[in-house]
């Protein structure tokens, strides 16, 4: 079986675990710093989700080791919480120039009907998006929303395959 590994990064272990639970039937490992869940697509392909909680004071994570294996990333922050946004900014901005893997950045909102857009997001000190990044709103504890986020990430990966000539028709 081939395994694809996806990192779920969040300021909140609750958010990260809710997202993984929305995709996987269960979480195999769960603590304050990391969690792990598996989703078998079929007998030939499975996805492993590594939930990583970040803390502004925690610099012990070896991102260079973690990033080598990841197929893609989902970064979650609370849209209405400036502290949550500030906690993910260094990760996103640091990876913008160094990683080629796709990122889906999720502004977690309590109500999907009309999420507010704070001014800070559009100022120079906001998140800098690169061509490898997509931004979306979502409710990470809702299975249908988590599936849409995962589908967006997989579509980004498939776009890369198409652009690299793997699906060219002769």
C-alpha positions in Angstrom: 0.0 0.0 0.0 1.3 3.5 -0.9 1.0 6.1 1.9 0.6 9.8 1.4 1.5 11.9 4.5 -0.3 15.2 5.2 0.5 17.6 8.1 -2.4 19.4 9.9 -0.9 22.4 11.6 -2.8 24.5 14.1 -2.4 26.7 17.2 -5.1 24.6 18.8 -4.9 20.8 19.4 -8.7 20.8 19.5 -8.9 22.2 15.9 -6.3 19.9 14.6 -7.9 16.8 16.1 -11.4 17.9 15.0 -10.2 18.1 11.5 -8.5 14.7 11.6 -11.6 13.1 13.2 -13.7 14.6 10.4 -11.7 12.6 7.9 -10.6 9.5 9.8 -12.7 7.1 11.8 -10.4 7.5 14.8 -7.3 9.1 15.9 -4.5 6.6 16.7 -2.4 8.9 18.8 -3.5 12.1 20.5 -1.7 14.4 22.9 -1.2 18.2 23.3 1.7 18.3 20.8 0.8 15.8 18.1 -1.9 13.5 16.8 -2.0 10.8 14.2 -4.9 9.4 12.1 -5.2 7.1 9.1 -7.6 7.1 6.2 -7.5 4.2 3.7 -8.8 5.3 0.4 -8.6 1.8 -1.1 -6.4 -1.3 -0.8 -3.6 0.5 -2.7 -3.6 4.0 -1.2 -3.8 5.4 2.3 -3.4 8.8 3.8 -1.7 9.5 7.1 -2.5 12.7 8.9 0.0 14.1 11.3 -1.6 16.8 13.6 1.0 19.3 14.9 0.2 21.9 17.4 2.4 25.0 17.3 3.2 27.4 20.1 4.9 30.7 19.6 7.4 29.8 22.3 8.1 26.3 21.0 11.1 26.3 18.6 12.0 22.6 19.2 10.2 21.2 16.2 12.5 20.0 13.4 10.6 21.4 10.5 13.3 20.4 8.1 12.9 16.7 9.0 9.1 16.9 9.1 8.8 18.7 5.8 10.7 16.1 3.8 8.0 13.5 3.9 4.9 15.6 3.6 2.7 15.4 0.5 0.9 18.6 1.6 -0.2 20.8 4.5 -3.4 22.1 6.0 -2.8 25.1 8.3 -5.8 26.1 10.5 -6.3 29.2 12.5 -9.3 30.9 14.1 -10.4 33.6 11.8 -11.6 35.9 14.6 -8.7 35.4 16.9 -5.6 37.5 16.3 -3.4 35.3 18.6 -4.3 32.3 16.5 -3.4 34.1 13.3 -0.1 35.4 14.8 0.8 31.8 15.8 0.6 30.4 12.3 2.1 33.3 10.4 5.8 32.4 11.1 5.2 28.8 9.9 3.4 29.9 6.8 5.8 32.7 6.0 8.8 30.5 6.7 7.5 27.7 4.4 6.4 30.1 1.6 9.9 30.3 0.2 11.4 26.9 1.2 8.7 24.3 0.5 7.2 23.3 -2.8 4.4 21.1 -1.3 0.9 22.6 -1.5 -0.6 24.3 1.5 -4.3 24.9 2.2 -4.7 27.7 4.8 -8.0 27.5 6.6 -9.6 30.4 8.4 -11.8 28.5 10.8 -15.1 30.4 11.3 -18.1 29.7 13.6 -20.6 30.6 10.8 -19.9 29.8 7.1 -22.6 32.1 5.8 -20.6 35.4 6.1 -17.1 35.2 7.7 -15.8 38.6 8.6 -12.5 39.8 7.1 -10.3 41.6 9.6 -8.1 44.5 8.4 -5.0 42.8 9.7 -5.3 40.1 7.1 -4.7 42.6 4.3 -2.0 44.7 5.8 1.8 44.1 5.3 2.0 42.1 8.5 -0.6 39.5 7.4 0.1 36.1 5.9 2.0 36.2 2.6 0.6 33.7 0.1 2.8 32.0 -2.4 1.8 30.1 -5.6 1.8 26.9 -3.6 -0.8 28.2 -1.2 -4.6 28.4 -1.3 -6.8 30.1 1.3 -10.3 29.0 2.2 -12.8 29.5 5.0 -14.1 26.4 6.8 -15.5 24.8 9.9 -12.9 22.1 10.7 -15.2 20.1 12.9 -17.7 19.5 10.1 -16.9 16.4 8.0 -18.2 17.8 4.7 -16.1 20.9 5.1 -13.0 18.8 6.0 -13.5 16.8 2.9 -13.7 19.9 0.8 -10.4 21.1 2.3 -8.8 17.8 1.6 -10.2 17.7 -1.9 -8.7 21.2 -2.5 -5.3 19.9 -1.4 -5.5 16.8 -3.6 -6.6 19.0 -6.6 -3.5 21.1 -6.0 -1.4 18.0 -6.1 -3.1 16.7 -9.3 -2.5 20.1 -11.0 1.2 19.6 -10.4 1.1 16.2 -11.9 -0.6 17.5 -15.0 1.8 20.4 -15.3 4.8 18.0 -15.1 3.6 16.1 -18.1 2.3 12.9 -16.4 -1.2 13.2 -17.9 -0.3 14.6 -21.3 -2.3 13.0 -24.1 -0.6 12.1 -27.4 
